[in-house]
Amino acid sequence: MRRVAGKVGGWFYEAVPLGRAAAFRTLCYLFVVADLLVFTNWVRSHASVPGALYQPLAIGRILPLPTPTPLLVNGIFVALIVLALLAATGRAPRLLGWPVFLLYLEWMIIAMSYGKVDHDRVGFLVALAVLPTVGRARHGDATRSESAGWALRCTQIAVIATYFLASWAKIRFGGLAWLGGATLTRAVLRRGTWAARLLLDVPGLLVAAQWGIVMFELLSPAVFFLKERWRVWAIGGFYLFHVVVFSTITISFLPHLVAMAAFLPLEKVRPVEWAKRLRGRREPVEAPA
């Protein structure tokens, strides 16, 4: 039993380069800014919605959280953008990271308390919750850290759980009708692209795709049993799956895709260093006097 617990603990706290956590942190905090300005800017409209229409999620009822007002919504909007930009620099990771998580969580509660609840933000919320625990981390730092490994592993588990639980929800609420019915056909007719509409003419293709999606989601935990090199290739396949989904029925899962970057060797991505090298190549070399 101790041996099994030791293996599980070692897997859960598998040390990774601090540079990977630093790059992932910057990516997440910059996405928070992009999300508020572009993708969920519509949440600001809830500031002027009558309070009677606010039906908070369970967490909003348990705490309890206040009913959205113009001051609350716009205050969160401004504070989140400022704090997330500062957090993206890597400075004061705990002092800035915890407020970003709490404010973004409230932003999501406000967004999802008027009828529609998205499941593509679970992994991203977990990422924001665990990133402050890493502490200081610099881009490109090859020093291996168990705290960084734990934070990324928590995010990875949340990402894969999103797939697995999505398949369970399909089977639980849709049953065999989801698998063998016209689920994707309805989606294509409602919001499909021209490329997706071409698939309607292929008999049985969309039904086979429905089975394939559920099998993919059910088997997604198998990615943890792959060696790191093959795991990265598998995650590339996951990204390709979402490219196909977006190109056919225009569902993006952007926050989920950002969280899924926790699987990637992001410490190798160093845009600032690349820019400096490129600038150095372009600068003319002065001729000796």
Order of alpha helices (4+ residues) and beta strands (2+ residues): alpha-beta-alpha-alpha-alpha-alpha-alpha-beta-alpha-alpha-alpha-alpha-alpha-alpha-alpha-alpha
